[in-house]
Amino acid sequence: MDYMKHNYRINRIKYYLNSWLNVQTTLVLLWQQYGIMIRQFILLSFSTLLVRGAHVVCMPLILRLVTPTDYGLLALMNSFIAISSACMGLGLRQCLPLYYFERDHADRKLLINHIIGIYLLLAPAVGMLVSWLFIQYALPGAIVPWYMIYCAGGISFGMFFVELCYQLLQYHQQIAYLTLFQSMQAICTIGCTFALSLYTMYSFCAPLIAQAITIAIMSLLAYYCWVKNAYGVQIALPTWHSLRSYLATSICFMPSMLFGWTLAACQRWLVAHYLGLADVGIYAVADGLCQLSYLVCTYAMVGSHMPYMLQKFVARPRDTIIIEQENRMVMWCAMLTAVLLLSIACWLSMPLLRFIVHENFAQAVQYLFPLLIGSIFLMGAHFLSPLLQHKKRSLFLGCSLLVPAMVNIALGIVLVPRIGLYGAVIAQVTAYITYFCMNLWYNQRLLNAERNASGCNGS
């Protein structure tokens, strides 16, 4: 009997040791496969939190110096910057992954020069047209100071160069330099905002002026990096054939960007139309805090996960189904983890939110959690996009936001006049869920086609 007990204990110890060794082996294999991507995700999250969180750092001061109406007007100006920069960019940055990873070093340099040349050639005319339409039709009853319009135009123009520099640093996986640049951007934005708010008479639009100063400085740094990496001092304009080819591809992304702007910002304009600028200010506080958490997760995920997945698809073209199935598993785990962390974070950060959000804007806190839940579905949709990029489904990528954007507008028109800001929140979250479901459906359709093609080849 004692001998049997002794063997039983020894076998149990061996079982636990083997289980622990198997767990360690699995963790090591996972770290070898995803370790670089995880480290890049953490660094990108930190740097994005600095850049995008600059307005949150300044928010306790700004919300105590301005009224909800003034903050609502400032939110609409930021929304105008988003749409004007998207129109001026002409989808050139968005089409870059379709060409960049398939070219050698010399051709990549020529590609970047061509994109910058096209932007400098066409962006000013597009920017002036969008600005005129905005001034004439978007804010007919509001008086916007001239310096706010100039600041918004300068930000829209310079943002292309800054974002292009960040995009190239991501592609080359130079995350340390990217973090350094974004940290400099955040420090400059916060410093200028506090200085303008406390020591000048422009506290009303201090964040906008500070952002313009920061974008100008970062554009000069981007130009320095461009020259230092031997891209050339003179812009190489493409031939007419190449110009048509680039524009034909990039313009396909324009509907996606316009619908993306509609998806993200149209509720502010509907609230302004039906309820007023004061309600826009309250909704903008909740939406701004939500977009901060979304950008910290999604921007970092796209910057680390997208290049990793595209390189993986190119390196293993016959394993597309296996790679995408692994990607799906990571997506579901990330979404579930985000829901759990979000629930805990919202409960723990309530005292901090009450400090950040002034009592004049306290109503915004109750709209934050449902908007954050909706942003998790938006994050999930981005997990499904690498396969679409790899298959060059530019038409679907360009038009996939049409349906959720229309859902957002339609629900907003129906619900905002009846139930106020809750209607805007319901419309926004429903649109995000719709976008996720559409991407999941099309992604599954591509996988089924890949399976059928593999079956035919195998037979």
Disulfide bonds with the S-S distance in Angstrom:
none
